[in-house]
């Protein structure tokens, strides 16, 4: 384990944060501050998806009845999403982890 990983693990343990090290490391790299990453990780972490567009689609399927109805009635159709709007509120790391803007 690298010194950075050891440091993040120690910070997370001290703060009582249970996090996957790969996701926590990606978040720390995104925000640029290990202490802030540990403090805000649980609120920021949304999960792991292949792309931010896949995350947006899954979120809409879970929360938007009209979107879900349209998707279910038109099999194989996938609408174009305003990804700029999603990118304002979420970040997708190269490792596949998605984080909310805090």
Backbone as ProteinMPNN parsed JSONL, in Angstrom:
{"seq_chain_A": "XXXXXXXXXXXXXXXXXXXXXXXXXXXXXXXXXXXXXXXXXXXXXXXXXXXXXXXXXXXXXXXXXXXXXXXXXXXXXXXXXXXXXXXXXXXXXXXXXXXXXX", "coords_chain_A": {"N_chain_A": [[0.846, -1.175, 0.0], [0.5, 2.244, -0.757], [1.998, 5.297, 0.56], [0.137, 7.351, 0.472], [-2.277, 5.942, 0.323], [-2.123, 4.592, 2.764], [-2.223, 6.797, 4.485], [-4.766, 7.901, 3.871], [-6.363, 5.729, 4.654], [-5.813, 5.645, 7.409], [-6.802, 8.179, 8.186], [-9.517, 7.823, 7.534], [-10.238, 5.7, 9.22], [-9.822, 6.899, 11.717], [-11.829, 8.808, 11.607], [-14.021, 7.259, 11.558], [-15.096, 6.479, 9.154], [-16.379, 4.301, 6.83], [-15.205, 3.113, 3.993], [-14.653, 2.188, 0.598], [-11.397, 1.797, -0.373], [-10.388, 2.403, -2.962], [-12.413, 4.053, -4.025], [-12.415, 6.152, -2.157], [-9.814, 7.112, -2.511], [-9.994, 7.996, -5.168], [-11.838, 10.056, -4.809], [-10.425, 11.751, -3.083], [-8.378, 12.533, -4.811], [-9.892, 13.927, -6.644], [-10.982, 16.108, -5.153], [-8.711, 17.155, -4.044], [-7.794, 17.276, -1.417], [-7.033, 15.442, 1.309], [-8.057, 15.339, 3.969], [-10.489, 16.77, 3.794], [-11.738, 15.135, 1.928], [-12.154, 12.76, 3.382], [-13.875, 13.727, 5.367], [-16.16, 14.449, 3.886], [-16.822, 12.323, 2.269], [-18.848, 10.281, 2.615], [-21.227, 11.675, 2.158], [-20.815, 12.538, -0.409], [-20.322, 10.32, -2.088], [-21.768, 8.447, -4.645], [-21.816, 6.008, -5.913], [-20.888, 3.406, -8.262], [-20.503, 3.521, -11.709], [-20.445, 2.837, -15.252], [-20.387, 5.125, -16.791], [-21.079, 8.663, -16.532], [-23.415, 9.269, -17.807], [-24.78, 6.794, -17.732], [-25.211, 6.658, -14.981], [-26.891, 8.922, -14.665], [-29.099, 8.122, -16.192], [-29.955, 5.845, -14.691], [-30.609, 7.118, -12.274], [-32.748, 8.745, -13.095], [-34.545, 6.764, -13.915], [-35.184, 5.687, -11.445], [-36.352, 7.831, -10.063], [-38.042, 9.473, -11.611], [-41.17, 9.331, -12.738], [-42.407, 9.831, -15.24], [-40.259, 9.707, -17.045], [-39.457, 7.05, -16.648], [-41.812, 5.72, -17.516], [-41.828, 6.466, -20.234], [-39.468, 5.245, -21.095], [-40.075, 2.564, -20.639], [-42.192, 2.155, -22.371], [-41.145, 2.501, -24.855], [-39.182, 0.479, -25.901], [-35.699, -0.008, -26.277], [-35.2, 2.578, -26.993], [-33.397, 5.433, -26.084], [-33.258, 8.416, -24.497], [-31.611, 11.535, -25.29], [-29.599, 13.009, -22.92], [-29.163, 15.969, -20.956], [-26.13, 16.381, -20.381], [-24.382, 18.315, -19.508], [-25.713, 19.657, -17.488], [-25.908, 17.581, -15.598], [-23.188, 17.208, -15.091], [-22.619, 19.455, -13.665], [-23.462, 18.894, -11.128], [-22.435, 16.405, -10.459], [-19.538, 14.243, -10.489], [-17.569, 12.066, -12.455], [-15.266, 9.692, -11.923], [-12.257, 8.335, -13.415], [-12.013, 5.752, -12.551], [-14.564, 4.904, -12.406], [-16.205, 5.65, -10.326], [-18.787, 7.679, -8.94], [-19.405, 10.949, -7.823], [-21.176, 13.255, -5.81], [-21.446, 16.809, -6.046], [-20.331, 18.719, -3.382]], "CA_chain_A": [[0.0, 0.0, 0.0], [1.295, 3.46, -0.848], [1.886, 6.198, 1.716], [-1.135, 8.071, 0.34], [-3.335, 5.006, 0.698], [-2.003, 4.396, 4.216], [-2.679, 8.034, 5.124], [-6.224, 7.958, 3.725], [-6.936, 4.673, 5.489], [-5.707, 6.092, 8.803], [-7.767, 9.272, 8.372], [-10.868, 7.267, 7.484], [-10.449, 4.933, 10.455], [-9.947, 7.864, 12.821], [-13.111, 9.508, 11.476], [-15.106, 6.28, 11.579], [-15.66, 6.374, 7.812], [-16.186, 3.013, 6.188], [-15.205, 3.422, 2.564], [-13.792, 1.423, -0.274], [-10.181, 2.601, -0.534], [-10.287, 2.901, -4.338], [-13.36, 5.171, -4.166], [-11.923, 7.244, -1.325], [-8.627, 7.639, -3.181], [-10.468, 8.754, -6.332], [-12.463, 11.28, -4.323], [-9.353, 12.622, -2.579], [-7.712, 13.103, -5.992], [-10.831, 14.875, -7.255], [-11.118, 17.333, -4.359], [-7.377, 17.686, -3.784], [-7.513, 17.44, 0.005], [-7.359, 14.167, 1.95], [-8.896, 15.532, 5.158], [-11.815, 17.142, 3.304], [-12.29, 13.946, 1.279], [-12.643, 11.848, 4.426], [-15.011, 14.374, 6.038], [-17.345, 14.581, 3.037], [-16.959, 11.167, 1.385], [-20.122, 9.57, 2.723], [-22.259, 12.491, 1.525], [-20.508, 12.743, -1.833], [-20.23, 9.094, -2.883], [-23.047, 8.005, -5.204], [-21.703, 4.626, -6.383], [-19.975, 3.139, -9.374], [-21.159, 3.327, -13.0], [-19.523, 2.891, -16.394], [-20.306, 6.506, -17.265], [-21.988, 9.576, -15.862], [-24.703, 9.131, -18.488], [-25.442, 5.614, -17.161], [-25.664, 7.069, -13.652], [-28.039, 9.818, -14.842], [-30.222, 7.289, -16.644], [-30.428, 5.056, -13.543], [-31.258, 8.033, -11.323], [-34.041, 9.132, -13.665], [-35.424, 5.585, -13.867], [-35.611, 5.504, -10.055], [-37.004, 8.984, -9.446], [-38.925, 10.226, -12.498], [-42.192, 8.422, -13.255], [-42.62, 10.075, -16.672], [-39.085, 9.184, -17.746], [-39.542, 5.593, -16.57], [-42.912, 5.292, -18.384], [-41.383, 6.622, -21.616], [-38.46, 4.217, -21.36], [-40.715, 1.246, -20.653], [-43.108, 2.038, -23.511], [-40.351, 2.585, -26.092], [-38.014, -0.388, -25.715], [-34.564, 0.249, -27.15], [-35.01, 4.022, -27.149], [-32.746, 6.082, -24.948], [-33.221, 9.844, -24.815], [-30.386, 12.298, -25.106], [-29.665, 13.729, -21.65], [-28.366, 17.186, -20.831], [-25.033, 15.962, -19.513], [-23.746, 19.483, -18.906], [-26.414, 19.88, -16.221], [-25.501, 16.531, -14.657], [-21.791, 17.432, -14.733], [-22.57, 20.537, -12.672], [-23.778, 18.341, -9.81], [-21.774, 15.115, -10.239], [-18.272, 13.98, -11.173], [-17.329, 10.651, -12.725], [-13.829, 9.434, -11.94], [-11.808, 7.338, -14.393], [-12.205, 4.435, -11.954], [-15.98, 4.571, -12.485], [-16.931, 6.138, -9.159], [-19.525, 8.925, -9.144], [-19.454, 11.761, -6.606], [-21.986, 14.462, -5.815], [-20.762, 18.039, -5.645], [-20.692, 19.091, -2.002]], "C_chain_A": [[0.893, 1.241, 0.0], [1.123, 4.314, 0.407], [0.569, 6.964, 1.671], [-2.286, 7.174, 0.77], [-3.317, 4.748, 2.199], [-2.557, 5.609, 4.957], [-4.196, 8.15, 5.053], [-6.916, 6.92, 4.595], [-6.919, 5.086, 6.954], [-6.694, 7.212, 9.089], [-9.193, 8.737, 8.43], [-11.183, 6.484, 8.751], [-10.636, 5.859, 11.644], [-11.302, 8.561, 12.805], [-14.297, 8.549, 11.524], [-15.788, 6.124, 10.233], [-15.335, 4.993, 7.259], [-16.303, 3.256, 4.692], [-14.291, 2.456, 1.837], [-12.581, 2.306, -0.585], [-10.053, 3.172, -1.942], [-11.194, 4.114, -4.538], [-12.88, 6.375, -3.368], [-10.701, 7.906, -1.949], [-9.024, 8.482, -4.401], [-11.083, 10.076, -5.9], [-11.415, 12.26, -3.798], [-8.608, 13.281, -3.74], [-8.605, 14.164, -6.646], [-10.886, 16.196, -6.489], [-9.776, 17.945, -3.971], [-7.014, 17.875, -2.33], [-7.974, 16.185, 0.735], [-8.296, 14.33, 3.134], [-10.332, 15.875, 4.756], [-12.501, 15.934, 2.666], [-12.869, 12.984, 2.306], [-13.886, 12.427, 5.102], [-16.285, 14.324, 5.2], [-17.643, 13.353, 2.179], [-18.344, 10.532, 1.439], [-21.276, 10.356, 2.098], [-22.05, 12.584, 0.018], [-20.613, 11.47, -2.66], [-21.605, 8.614, -3.328], [-22.998, 6.558, -5.681], [-20.763, 4.52, -7.563], [-20.781, 2.798, -10.629], [-20.115, 3.402, -14.096], [-19.338, 4.307, -16.901], [-21.262, 7.365, -16.455], [-23.369, 9.511, -16.51], [-25.47, 7.907, -17.977], [-25.984, 5.924, -15.768], [-26.921, 7.93, -13.765], [-29.278, 9.033, -15.26], [-30.799, 6.484, -15.475], [-31.144, 5.933, -12.52], [-32.64, 8.437, -11.818], [-35.019, 7.956, -13.649], [-35.986, 5.374, -12.456], [-36.502, 6.626, -9.538], [-38.036, 9.703, -10.304], [-39.917, 9.282, -13.176], [-42.418, 8.595, -14.755], [-41.469, 9.526, -17.507], [-39.154, 7.662, -17.794], [-40.636, 5.072, -17.505], [-42.51, 5.39, -19.855], [-40.382, 5.537, -21.99], [-39.094, 2.837, -21.48], [-41.631, 1.065, -21.854], [-42.358, 2.04, -24.844], [-39.069, 1.786, -25.924], [-36.923, -0.078, -26.735], [-34.268, 1.72, -27.377], [-34.347, 4.567, -25.902], [-32.601, 7.558, -25.28], [-31.833, 10.443, -24.61], [-30.545, 13.121, -23.827], [-28.776, 14.97, -21.696], [-27.223, 16.907, -19.858], [-24.304, 17.146, -18.891], [-24.394, 19.774, -17.557], [-26.007, 18.837, -15.186], [-24.065, 16.753, -14.189], [-21.623, 18.591, -13.756], [-22.74, 19.997, -11.258], [-23.027, 17.062, -9.468], [-20.462, 15.056, -10.999], [-18.119, 12.482, -11.328], [-15.831, 10.441, -12.853], [-13.491, 8.362, -12.973], [-12.008, 5.913, -13.874], [-13.669, 4.005, -11.971], [-16.822, 5.082, -11.338], [-17.566, 7.498, -9.453], [-19.643, 9.633, -7.798], [-20.343, 12.968, -6.821], [-21.113, 15.653, -5.48], [-21.249, 18.421, -4.263], [-20.387, 20.561, -1.801]], "O_chain_A": [[1.919, 1.276, 0.68], [0.22, 4.083, 1.211], [-0.049, 7.2, 2.709], [-3.172, 7.609, 1.505], [-4.368, 4.69, 2.836], [-3.278, 5.462, 5.944], [-4.845, 8.46, 6.053], [-7.945, 7.207, 5.206], [-7.908, 4.897, 7.663], [-7.357, 7.2, 10.126], [-9.983, 9.152, 9.278], [-12.282, 6.598, 9.294], [-11.508, 5.633, 12.482], [-11.86, 8.87, 13.858], [-15.449, 8.983, 11.53], [-16.936, 5.684, 10.169], [-14.178, 4.574, 7.224], [-17.382, 3.57, 4.189], [-13.298, 1.973, 2.381], [-12.744, 3.447, -1.016], [-9.645, 4.323, -2.097], [-10.785, 5.097, -5.156], [-12.934, 7.503, -3.859], [-10.573, 9.129, -1.916], [-8.458, 9.55, -4.636], [-10.875, 11.102, -6.548], [-11.509, 13.463, -4.044], [-8.248, 14.455, -3.66], [-8.112, 15.179, -7.139], [-10.843, 17.27, -7.088], [-9.709, 19.12, -3.61], [-6.036, 18.555, -2.021], [-9.169, 15.894, 0.778], [-9.233, 13.548, 3.293], [-11.282, 15.33, 5.319], [-13.702, 15.733, 2.844], [-13.963, 12.453, 2.112], [-14.84, 11.699, 5.377], [-17.377, 14.172, 5.748], [-18.623, 13.349, 1.434], [-18.945, 10.275, 0.395], [-22.208, 9.756, 1.563], [-23.014, 12.698, -0.74], [-20.965, 11.54, -3.838], [-22.496, 8.399, -2.506], [-24.049, 5.936, -5.84], [-19.958, 5.412, -7.83], [-21.628, 1.905, -10.614], [-19.034, 3.958, -13.902], [-18.263, 4.661, -17.386], [-22.149, 6.851, -15.774], [-24.381, 9.679, -15.83], [-26.688, 7.975, -17.808], [-27.087, 5.503, -15.419], [-27.899, 7.702, -13.054], [-30.371, 9.257, -14.74], [-32.016, 6.451, -15.296], [-32.167, 5.534, -11.964], [-33.596, 8.468, -11.043], [-36.207, 8.149, -13.391], [-37.125, 4.936, -12.296], [-37.33, 6.392, -8.658], [-38.835, 10.475, -9.773], [-39.55, 8.525, -14.075], [-42.6, 7.608, -15.469], [-41.695, 8.941, -18.566], [-38.938, 7.055, -18.842], [-40.42, 4.09, -18.215], [-42.818, 4.493, -20.64], [-40.448, 4.976, -23.083], [-38.694, 2.036, -22.325], [-41.83, -0.06, -22.313], [-42.909, 1.614, -25.859], [-37.986, 2.362, -25.815], [-37.205, 0.091, -27.921], [-33.208, 2.072, -27.894], [-34.708, 4.194, -24.786], [-31.907, 7.919, -26.229], [-31.009, 9.921, -23.859], [-31.525, 13.851, -23.677], [-27.764, 14.999, -22.395], [-27.338, 17.165, -18.66], [-23.67, 16.995, -17.847], [-23.703, 20.102, -16.593], [-25.784, 19.172, -14.023], [-23.751, 16.517, -13.022], [-20.593, 18.694, -13.09], [-22.224, 20.575, -10.301], [-22.984, 16.671, -8.302], [-20.288, 15.725, -12.018], [-18.494, 11.716, -10.44], [-15.2, 10.951, -13.779], [-14.354, 7.572, -13.356], [-12.155, 4.977, -14.661], [-13.988, 2.877, -11.598], [-18.046, 4.957, -11.374], [-16.974, 8.349, -10.118], [-19.939, 9.014, -6.776], [-20.287, 13.625, -7.861], [-20.152, 15.532, -4.721], [-22.453, 18.443, -4.007], [-20.61, 21.096, -0.715]]}, "name": "protein", "num_of_chains": 1, "seq": "XXXXXXXXXXXXXXXXXXXXXXXXXXXXXXXXXXXXXXXXXXXXXXXXXXXXXXXXXXXXXXXXXXXXXXXXXXXXXXXXXXXXXXXXXXXXXXXXXXXXXX"}
